[in-house]
Amino acid sequence: MYYNVNMVKLDIPGRGILKIDYIVFDVNGTIAVDGKLISGIDKVIFRLQKLVNVFLITANTHGKQKIIDSQLGISATILKKGEEAIQKKEFVKRLSAESVIAIGQGKNDSGMLKTAAIGICVLSPEGTAVETLLSADIVVPNIKSALGLIENPTRLVATLRI
């Protein structure tokens, strides 16, 4: 669907080689709180865009997605009301799930985290759904920790090796 000359390549003992071309972020509760982008996230996402294709997917709960889009220079996929969890999961599948890192925290993120090659669940000030926590490969205390894993891929390997 989308191609980038770069990617994140992970050689995970017991799991094999993963070639990550895409990162899919839930927005509200994950990279934004109460509809406002978390401070400093924009700089990290700009750096990640040099490595992989970055996507935002949201139900736009707070109605402020256009502001976040302009801050990041990315047009988010805004979900139709109803069956948001299915829409997120299908989005990851369409990208080629085996090359996706998905990051989220809400109940409707559970399927996309489980479907992606690597699902990262963020503990959020807006709350974190237990179902999503249990669907993730990795759980981190905040979005900055999740982004640190991607910027330092050896951390992902250390966490996921068998």
C-alpha positions as CSV (number, residue, x, y, z in Angstrom):
1,M,0.0,0.0,0.0
2,Y,2.7,2.5,1.1
3,Y,6.4,2.1,0.7
4,N,9.3,3.7,2.4
5,V,13.0,3.2,1.4
6,N,13.7,2.7,5.1
7,M,12.3,0.3,7.6
8,V,13.0,-1.0,11.1
9,K,14.4,-4.5,10.9
10,L,14.3,-6.7,14.0
11,D,16.0,-10.0,14.4
12,I,14.2,-11.5,17.4
13,P,15.6,-14.8,18.7
14,G,12.9,-17.4,18.7
15,R,10.6,-15.2,16.6
16,G,12.6,-14.5,13.5
17,I,13.2,-11.4,11.4
18,L,10.5,-8.7,11.4
19,K,10.6,-5.9,8.8
20,I,8.5,-3.0,10.1
21,D,7.3,-0.6,7.5
22,Y,4.4,0.9,9.3
23,I,3.5,2.3,12.7
24,V,-0.2,2.8,13.4
25,F,-1.1,5.1,16.4
26,D,-4.4,5.4,18.1
27,V,-4.8,9.0,18.9
28,N,-6.9,9.8,21.9
29,G,-5.4,8.4,25.1
30,T,-2.3,7.3,23.2
31,I,-0.6,10.3,21.6
32,A,-3.1,12.8,22.9
33,V,-4.9,13.4,26.2
34,D,-8.2,15.2,26.2
35,G,-7.8,16.0,22.5
36,K,-4.4,17.7,22.9
37,L,-1.2,16.2,21.5
38,I,1.2,15.2,24.4
39,S,4.1,17.6,24.6
40,G,7.2,16.5,22.7
41,I,5.5,13.7,20.7
42,D,5.6,15.7,17.5
43,K,9.4,15.7,17.4
44,V,9.6,12.0,17.9
45,I,7.0,11.3,15.2
46,F,8.9,13.5,12.8
47,R,12.0,11.4,13.4
48,L,10.1,8.1,13.0
49,Q,8.6,9.3,9.7
50,K,12.2,9.1,8.3
51,L,12.2,5.3,9.1
52,V,8.7,4.1,8.5
53,N,5.3,5.1,7.3
54,V,3.3,6.6,10.2
55,F,-0.5,6.4,10.4
56,L,-3.0,7.9,12.9
57,I,-6.4,6.2,13.4
58,T,-9.1,7.7,15.6
59,A,-12.8,7.9,16.3
60,N,-12.1,11.7,16.9
61,T,-13.8,11.5,20.3
62,H,-12.8,15.1,21.2
63,G,-13.4,16.5,17.8
64,K,-9.9,18.1,17.6
65,Q,-8.2,15.8,15.1
66,K,-7.7,18.5,12.4
67,I,-5.5,20.4,14.9
68,I,-3.5,17.3,15.7
69,D,-3.2,16.5,12.0
70,S,-1.8,20.0,11.3
71,Q,0.7,19.7,14.2
72,L,2.0,16.4,12.9
73,G,1.6,16.9,9.1
74,I,-0.4,13.7,8.9
75,S,-4.0,13.2,7.9
76,A,-5.6,10.8,10.3
77,T,-8.0,8.1,9.3
78,I,-11.2,9.0,11.1
79,L,-13.4,6.0,11.8
80,K,-17.1,5.8,11.1
81,K,-19.3,5.5,14.2
82,G,-19.9,1.9,15.2
83,E,-17.6,-1.1,15.1
84,E,-14.4,1.1,15.6
85,A,-12.5,-2.0,16.8
86,I,-13.2,-3.9,13.6
87,Q,-12.2,-0.9,11.5
88,K,-8.9,-0.5,13.3
89,K,-8.1,-4.2,13.0
90,E,-9.0,-4.2,9.3
91,F,-6.8,-1.1,8.7
92,V,-3.8,-2.9,10.1
93,K,-4.6,-6.0,8.0
94,R,-4.8,-3.9,4.8
95,L,-1.3,-2.4,5.5
96,S,0.2,-6.0,5.8
97,A,-0.1,-6.8,9.5
98,E,3.3,-8.6,9.6
99,S,5.0,-5.3,9.0
100,V,3.1,-3.2,11.5
101,I,3.7,-1.9,15.0
102,A,0.4,-0.8,16.4
103,I,0.2,1.4,19.5
104,G,-3.0,2.1,21.6
105,Q,-4.7,1.8,24.9
106,G,-8.5,1.9,24.5
107,K,-10.8,-1.1,24.2
108,N,-11.2,-0.5,20.5
109,D,-7.4,-0.9,20.0
110,S,-7.4,-4.5,21.2
111,G,-7.8,-6.2,17.8
112,M,-5.3,-4.0,16.0
113,L,-2.7,-4.7,18.7
114,K,-3.3,-8.4,18.5
115,T,-3.3,-8.4,14.7
116,A,-0.1,-6.3,14.2
117,A,3.4,-7.9,14.2
118,I,4.0,-6.0,17.4
119,G,1.3,-4.5,19.6
120,I,2.2,-2.0,22.2
121,C,-0.2,-1.0,24.9
122,V,0.3,2.4,26.6
123,L,-0.8,3.1,30.1
124,S,-2.7,6.3,29.8
125,P,-4.0,9.2,31.9
126,E,-7.3,8.6,30.1
127,G,-7.2,4.9,31.2
128,T,-6.2,1.7,29.6
129,A,-8.6,-1.1,28.8
130,V,-7.7,-4.5,30.4
131,E,-8.7,-6.3,27.1
132,T,-6.1,-4.2,25.2
133,L,-3.5,-4.7,27.9
134,L,-3.9,-8.5,27.5
135,S,-3.8,-8.3,23.7
136,A,-0.5,-6.5,23.5
137,D,3.0,-8.0,23.1
138,I,4.5,-5.2,25.2
139,V,3.0,-2.8,27.8
140,V,4.7,0.5,28.6
141,P,4.0,3.2,31.2
142,N,3.5,6.0,28.6
143,I,3.8,6.9,24.9
144,K,7.3,8.3,25.3
145,S,8.5,4.8,26.5
146,A,6.7,3.2,23.5
147,L,8.4,5.6,21.1
148,G,11.8,5.0,22.8
149,L,11.4,1.3,22.0
150,I,11.0,2.0,18.3
151,E,13.9,4.5,18.2
152,N,16.1,2.0,20.0
153,P,15.0,-1.3,18.4
154,T,17.4,-3.4,20.5
155,R,15.0,-2.7,23.4
156,L,12.2,-4.4,21.4
157,V,14.5,-7.4,20.7
158,A,15.4,-7.7,24.4
159,T,11.8,-7.6,25.4
160,L,10.4,-9.9,22.8
161,R,13.1,-12.6,22.5
162,I,12.1,-16.1,23.6
